[in-house]
Amino acid sequence: MKRFDFSVIITIAVISLFTAISCNSTTEQSKQDISGKAGEIAVVAAKDQWEAEPGTAIRDILAAECDYLPQKEPLYSLFNVPPQSFNKVFQVHRNILMVKINDDQTEPQISYANDVWAQPQLVVTISAKSELEAADYVREHGKVLVDLYEKAERDRVIANSIQFEEKSLREYVNARVGGSPYFPTVYSLKKQATDFIWISYETSFTNQGIFIYNFPFEGTFQLTPEYLVAKRDEVLQENVPATSDNSYMITNPTIIPGFKTRKVNGLQCVELRSLWDTHNDFMGGPFVQRAYITPDQREIVVIEGFVYAPKYNKRNYLRQVDYIISSFSWDNFVKK
């Protein structure tokens, strides 16, 4: 088990350490594959702990409402497993959170381990000498908890995309813009146009799409939510029709987008999250967009994942396309 001595200053270092250890870890023998649904966490805690302060704090952090979805959905779906019921069925769950209250615990801590009973698995343990101390510690370090589970879920999606990759799509996108994410085999090229690519995975009732488009870089004013939304609406009006006459995808005008600068897969980008809508139609859903400046600083490449799933919850569908596009890299970039 790995142990953290948390502070605001070392939070990023902790996540980086988690990455390094995860990438280099080996197992002596093959373990059983994980069980459970994506976005699900088994919380191993006594019933009185789950119904009291520790459980409340855990739910406040990990089951908080997920942002930028059309319906209310929790960040993670939690279920309680009392310690006496934590048998082989639950031990192979993909995400486990264990609560341990012990009078001998000198200070609260959060520790984690990978692939304890199955693979690829994340097991996080919260240890404290009292229920109140555990609850306070969870609230104080909630972001780290969320980041650990998000990284575990993201790594699984990317690993699956690499293992079952549709290489022709990556080669095509690389040739067009100089970089690409990894696309699973279920995705296919839906549309190609000048400076616009649409890659999609569609079933009878769901559509998970990825848009990639580029335009000349003129200045950092283009990396603002106002500019990116206007450019998005311009590009999608031309390239993404809806089902009715004179209908097309737009950005929902009533929602203030989430916007931040961040590093994803080691690359600096700006990220936009909001809801999409349709002009003259009744379709809609969530999307996440990232904009990158090319290494030669001549263009901006936008890569976006969106979901249309009117009969279903959207959280897991959006996470899948989000994590796929987060594997984007400039590995094959050549200056034009």
C-alpha positions as CSV (number, residue, x, y, z in Angstrom):
1,M,0.0,0.0,0.0
2,K,1.2,3.5,-0.8
3,R,0.8,6.2,1.9
4,F,0.3,9.9,1.4
5,D,1.1,12.8,3.7
6,F,-1.3,15.3,2.0
7,S,-1.0,19.0,1.6
8,V,-2.1,21.4,-1.1
9,I,1.4,21.7,-2.4
10,I,2.1,18.0,-3.0
11,T,-1.3,17.0,-4.4
12,I,-0.1,17.2,-8.0
13,A,3.1,15.3,-7.1
14,V,0.9,12.5,-5.5
15,I,-1.1,12.1,-8.7
16,S,2.2,12.0,-10.7
17,L,3.6,9.4,-8.4
18,F,0.4,7.3,-8.9
19,T,1.0,7.5,-12.6
20,A,4.6,6.4,-12.4
21,I,3.9,3.5,-10.1
22,S,0.9,2.4,-12.1
23,C,2.9,2.4,-15.4
24,N,5.8,0.4,-13.9
25,S,3.9,-2.1,-11.7
26,T,4.1,-5.8,-12.5
27,T,2.3,-8.7,-11.0
28,E,3.8,-12.1,-10.2
29,Q,0.8,-13.9,-11.7
30,S,-2.2,-13.0,-13.8
31,K,-5.1,-11.8,-11.8
32,Q,-8.8,-12.0,-12.5
33,D,-10.4,-9.3,-14.6
34,I,-12.3,-6.6,-12.7
35,S,-16.0,-6.6,-12.4
36,G,-18.5,-3.8,-12.0
37,K,-19.8,-1.0,-14.2
38,A,-17.8,2.1,-15.2
39,G,-18.1,5.0,-12.8
40,E,-19.1,2.7,-9.9
41,I,-17.3,2.5,-6.5
42,A,-17.8,-0.2,-3.8
43,V,-17.5,1.5,-0.4
44,V,-16.4,-1.0,2.2
45,A,-17.6,0.4,5.5
46,A,-19.7,-0.7,8.5
47,K,-23.3,0.3,8.1
48,D,-23.2,2.8,11.0
49,Q,-20.2,4.5,9.4
50,W,-21.9,4.6,6.0
51,E,-25.0,6.1,7.5
52,A,-23.1,8.6,9.7
53,E,-20.4,11.3,9.1
54,P,-17.9,9.2,7.0
55,G,-20.6,8.0,4.6
56,T,-22.1,11.5,4.3
57,A,-18.7,13.0,3.5
58,I,-17.9,10.4,0.9
59,R,-21.3,10.9,-0.8
60,D,-20.8,14.7,-0.7
61,I,-17.5,14.3,-2.6
62,L,-17.8,11.3,-4.8
63,A,-21.6,11.3,-5.5
64,A,-21.8,15.1,-6.1
65,E,-23.8,16.1,-9.1
66,C,-21.8,15.7,-12.3
67,D,-21.4,19.0,-14.2
68,Y,-22.6,19.8,-17.7
69,L,-25.1,16.9,-18.2
70,P,-28.7,17.5,-19.3
71,Q,-30.0,15.4,-16.4
72,K,-28.8,15.1,-12.8
73,E,-26.3,12.3,-12.4
74,P,-23.8,11.6,-9.6
75,L,-20.1,11.9,-10.3
76,Y,-19.7,8.3,-9.3
77,S,-22.3,5.6,-8.4
78,L,-21.6,4.4,-4.9
79,F,-22.9,1.3,-3.0
80,N,-22.1,0.1,0.5
81,V,-20.5,-3.2,1.3
82,P,-20.3,-4.1,5.1
83,P,-16.8,-5.6,5.9
84,Q,-18.4,-8.9,6.9
85,S,-19.9,-9.1,3.4
86,F,-16.7,-8.1,1.6
87,N,-16.1,-11.5,-0.1
88,K,-14.6,-12.7,-3.4
89,V,-17.6,-11.3,-5.3
90,F,-16.9,-7.7,-4.2
91,Q,-13.1,-8.0,-4.0
92,V,-12.8,-8.0,-7.8
93,H,-14.7,-4.8,-8.2
94,R,-13.0,-2.2,-10.4
95,N,-13.0,0.6,-7.8
96,I,-13.0,0.0,-4.1
97,L,-13.0,2.5,-1.2
98,M,-12.3,1.1,2.3
99,V,-13.0,3.0,5.5
100,K,-11.0,1.9,8.5
101,I,-11.6,3.4,11.9
102,N,-9.0,2.4,14.5
103,D,-8.2,4.0,17.9
104,D,-4.5,3.2,17.3
105,Q,-4.4,5.4,14.1
106,T,-2.1,8.3,15.0
107,E,-3.2,10.6,12.2
108,P,-5.7,10.3,9.3
109,Q,-4.4,9.1,6.0
110,I,-5.4,8.0,2.5
111,S,-3.5,5.2,0.9
112,Y,-4.0,3.3,-2.4
113,A,-3.0,0.1,-4.1
114,N,-3.4,-1.2,-7.7
115,D,-4.6,-4.6,-8.8
116,V,-5.0,-6.1,-5.2
117,W,-7.5,-8.7,-6.1
118,A,-8.1,-8.1,-9.8
119,Q,-6.8,-6.0,-12.7
120,P,-6.9,-3.2,-13.6
121,Q,-8.2,-2.3,-10.1
122,L,-7.9,0.7,-7.8
123,V,-8.3,0.2,-4.0
124,V,-8.2,3.3,-1.9
125,T,-8.2,3.2,2.0
126,I,-9.2,6.0,4.4
127,S,-7.8,5.4,7.8
128,A,-8.6,7.5,10.9
129,K,-9.0,7.1,14.7
130,S,-12.6,8.4,14.7
131,E,-15.5,8.7,12.3
132,L,-15.5,12.5,12.6
133,E,-11.8,12.7,11.8
134,A,-12.3,10.5,8.8
135,A,-15.1,12.7,7.5
136,D,-13.1,15.9,7.9
137,Y,-10.2,14.3,6.1
138,V,-12.3,13.2,3.2
139,R,-13.8,16.7,2.8
140,E,-10.3,18.3,3.1
141,H,-8.8,16.0,0.4
142,G,-11.8,15.3,-1.7
143,K,-10.1,16.5,-4.9
144,V,-7.4,13.9,-4.5
145,L,-10.0,11.2,-4.1
146,V,-11.8,12.3,-7.2
147,D,-8.6,12.6,-9.2
148,L,-7.5,9.0,-8.3
149,Y,-10.7,7.4,-9.4
150,E,-10.9,9.6,-12.6
151,K,-7.4,8.6,-13.5
152,A,-8.1,4.9,-13.0
153,E,-11.2,5.1,-15.2
154,R,-9.4,7.1,-17.9
155,D,-6.5,4.7,-18.0
156,R,-8.8,1.8,-18.5
157,V,-10.6,3.5,-21.5
158,I,-7.3,4.5,-23.1
159,A,-5.7,1.1,-22.5
160,N,-8.7,-0.5,-24.2
161,S,-8.5,2.0,-27.1
162,I,-4.9,1.1,-27.6
163,Q,-5.4,-2.7,-27.3
164,F,-8.4,-2.7,-29.7
165,E,-7.3,0.2,-31.9
166,E,-8.7,1.1,-35.3
167,K,-5.2,2.0,-36.6
168,S,-6.5,3.4,-39.9
169,L,-8.3,6.2,-38.1
170,R,-5.3,7.2,-36.2
171,E,-3.2,7.2,-39.3
172,Y,-5.8,9.2,-41.2
173,V,-6.1,11.9,-38.5
174,N,-2.4,12.1,-38.1
175,A,-2.0,12.7,-41.8
176,R,-4.6,15.5,-41.7
177,V,-3.7,17.5,-38.5
178,G,-0.3,16.0,-37.3
179,G,-1.7,14.3,-34.2
180,S,-4.4,12.0,-33.1
181,P,-6.0,10.1,-30.2
182,Y,-6.4,6.3,-30.2
183,F,-9.8,5.2,-31.6
184,P,-11.4,1.8,-30.6
185,T,-12.4,-0.5,-33.5
186,V,-16.1,0.3,-33.0
187,Y,-15.5,3.9,-34.3
188,S,-15.5,4.7,-38.0
189,L,-15.1,7.7,-40.3
190,K,-18.5,9.4,-40.8
191,K,-17.5,12.6,-42.6
192,Q,-14.4,14.3,-44.0
193,A,-14.4,17.8,-45.4
194,T,-11.9,20.6,-45.7
195,D,-10.4,21.1,-42.2
196,F,-13.1,19.0,-40.6
197,I,-13.3,15.3,-39.6
198,W,-16.2,13.5,-38.0
199,I,-15.6,10.0,-36.4
200,S,-18.5,8.2,-34.8
201,Y,-19.7,5.2,-33.0
202,E,-23.4,4.7,-33.4
203,T,-25.9,2.2,-32.2
204,S,-29.7,2.1,-32.5
205,F,-30.2,4.4,-29.6
206,T,-26.8,6.1,-29.0
207,N,-24.3,8.2,-30.8
208,Q,-20.8,9.0,-29.5
209,G,-19.1,11.3,-31.9
210,I,-15.7,13.0,-32.2
211,F,-15.1,16.1,-34.2
212,I,-11.7,17.3,-35.3
213,Y,-11.1,20.6,-37.0
214,N,-8.4,23.2,-37.4
215,F,-8.0,26.8,-38.4
216,P,-5.1,29.3,-38.5
217,F,-3.7,30.5,-35.2
218,E,-3.7,34.3,-35.0
219,G,-3.4,35.0,-31.3
220,T,-4.4,33.9,-27.8
221,F,-7.7,35.7,-28.2
222,Q,-8.8,32.6,-30.1
223,L,-8.4,30.5,-26.9
224,T,-11.3,32.1,-25.1
225,P,-14.8,30.5,-24.5
226,E,-16.5,33.3,-26.6
227,Y,-14.3,32.7,-29.6
228,L,-14.3,28.9,-29.4
229,V,-18.1,28.8,-29.1
230,A,-18.5,31.1,-32.1
231,K,-16.1,29.1,-34.2
232,R,-17.7,25.8,-33.1
233,D,-21.2,27.1,-34.2
234,E,-19.7,28.2,-37.5
235,V,-18.0,24.9,-38.2
236,L,-20.9,22.7,-37.1
237,Q,-23.6,24.7,-39.0
238,E,-21.7,23.9,-42.1
239,N,-20.8,20.2,-41.3
240,V,-23.3,18.7,-38.9
241,P,-26.9,18.7,-40.0
242,A,-29.7,17.5,-37.8
243,T,-32.8,15.6,-38.9
244,S,-35.1,18.4,-40.0
245,D,-34.8,20.8,-42.9
246,N,-32.4,23.7,-42.2
247,S,-31.4,22.1,-38.8
248,Y,-27.9,21.7,-37.5
249,M,-25.9,21.3,-34.3
250,I,-25.2,24.4,-32.2
251,T,-23.9,25.2,-28.7
252,N,-26.7,25.6,-26.2
253,P,-27.0,29.4,-25.8
254,T,-28.5,29.3,-22.3
255,I,-25.6,27.5,-20.7
256,I,-22.4,29.3,-19.5
257,P,-19.7,26.8,-20.6
258,G,-17.1,25.4,-18.2
259,F,-13.7,26.6,-19.3
260,K,-10.2,26.1,-18.1
261,T,-6.6,25.8,-19.1
262,R,-5.0,22.5,-18.3
263,K,-2.5,19.8,-19.4
264,V,-3.9,16.6,-20.8
265,N,-1.5,13.8,-21.8
266,G,1.4,16.2,-21.2
267,L,0.0,18.8,-23.7
268,Q,-1.2,22.3,-22.9
269,C,-4.7,23.0,-24.0
270,V,-7.9,24.9,-23.2
271,E,-11.0,22.8,-22.3
272,L,-14.6,23.7,-22.9
273,R,-17.6,21.8,-21.5
274,S,-21.2,22.5,-22.1
275,L,-24.4,21.2,-23.8
276,W,-25.1,21.1,-27.5
277,D,-28.4,21.8,-29.0
278,T,-29.9,21.9,-32.5
279,H,-31.3,24.7,-34.6
280,N,-34.8,23.9,-35.8
281,D,-34.8,20.5,-34.2
282,F,-35.2,18.8,-30.8
283,M,-31.9,17.0,-30.3
284,G,-29.2,17.7,-27.6
285,G,-26.7,16.4,-25.2
286,P,-23.3,17.0,-23.6
287,F,-19.9,17.7,-25.1
288,V,-16.3,18.3,-24.1
289,Q,-13.9,20.1,-26.3
290,R,-10.1,20.7,-26.2
291,A,-8.2,23.2,-28.3
292,Y,-4.4,22.8,-28.9
293,I,-1.9,25.1,-30.7
294,T,0.2,23.1,-33.1
295,P,3.9,22.7,-32.2
296,D,4.8,25.2,-35.0
297,Q,2.2,27.6,-33.7
298,R,0.6,28.0,-37.1
299,E,-2.8,26.4,-36.4
300,I,-5.3,25.6,-33.7
301,V,-6.6,22.0,-33.6
302,V,-9.9,21.4,-31.9
303,I,-10.9,17.9,-30.9
304,E,-14.3,17.3,-29.3
305,G,-16.4,14.4,-28.0
306,F,-20.2,14.6,-27.9
307,V,-23.0,12.2,-26.9
308,Y,-26.5,11.7,-28.1
309,A,-28.4,9.2,-26.0
310,P,-31.9,10.4,-25.4
311,K,-33.0,7.1,-23.7
312,Y,-30.1,6.8,-21.3
313,N,-28.0,8.5,-18.7
314,K,-25.1,10.3,-20.3
315,R,-22.3,10.3,-17.8
316,N,-20.5,7.1,-18.8
317,Y,-21.0,7.7,-22.5
318,L,-19.4,11.2,-22.2
319,R,-16.6,9.9,-20.2
320,Q,-15.7,7.4,-22.9
321,V,-15.4,10.0,-25.6
322,D,-13.7,12.4,-23.1
323,Y,-11.0,9.8,-22.2
324,I,-10.6,8.7,-25.9
325,I,-9.8,12.3,-27.0
326,S,-7.5,12.8,-23.9
327,S,-5.1,10.3,-25.5
328,F,-4.4,12.9,-28.2
329,S,-0.7,13.5,-29.0
330,W,1.6,15.2,-31.6
331,D,3.7,12.1,-32.1
332,N,3.7,12.4,-35.9
333,F,3.6,16.1,-36.2
334,V,5.6,17.5,-39.2
335,K,6.0,21.2,-39.7
336,K,4.1,22.4,-42.8
